[in-house]
Amino acid sequence: MLKITFSLPDSHIDALDSIANQAQCSRAEIIRRAIGHHIEDFEDLSVAEKRLQDPNDPVLSWDKVKHGFHK
């Protein structure tokens, strides 16, 4: 595992320490989890953007979505 060093504002450090204390784990673990969640969110958003830009992807009306595709 590669080690990375970076700076954070004091308010972020205080919040990080509070979260780590509540979760009973280290600062590093909280940061790893947060970055992992951010990467997953970014990947999901990238897929969504590609689908929105795909002219072959059908656009569904709210009524069709609300009442189900089979109706």
N, C-alpha and C positions, 0 to 999 in steps of 0.2 A: 504494500500500500504506500502510495506517494504521500509525503507530508507537505502541506501548504501552509504558509504563514500569511496572515492578512490582519488589517486593523478594522476595528468597529467602534462606533461612537459609544461613549460611556453608558448611554441609556439602553443600547442594545445589549451590552455586557450585563447590565443589571437585570434586564428581562431574561436573558439567556440563563443567568445564574438561578433566577427564580424558577424558571421552567425545569432546568436540570435538577434542582432541589426537589421539586414536586414529583418529577418523574423518576427520581432516585437513580440518575445516571449522569454521565459526564457531559461537559460542554460539547466536547467533540462528538459524542453520540447524538446530541440534539442537532448539531450543525449537519452531521451526515444525513440524518433523517430529513431535515428541512430541505437540503439540497436534492435528496432523492425524490421527495414529493414535488419539488419545483421542476425537476427534469421530467417526471411523469406528466405533470400538467402541461409543460411545454410541448411534449410529444403529442399529447391529446389535442391540444390547440392546433398544432401543425396539421394533423390529420383532418380536423374539422375545417380548417381554412382550405385545404386542398379539395375537400368534398364540396364546399360552398362554391368554389371556382370551377368545378367540373360541370360543363354544360350538359353532359349526358346523365347527370344525377337528377332524378325527378324532384320537382318542388311539390310538396304536399300542402294542402290547405289545412287550416287549424281544425275545421270540422272533421276532415278525414282522419287526422291524427287523434282527435278527441274521441271519436266514435269507433276507432279501430280500422285497420286496413281492410278487413274482410267484409265490412258492411257496405 
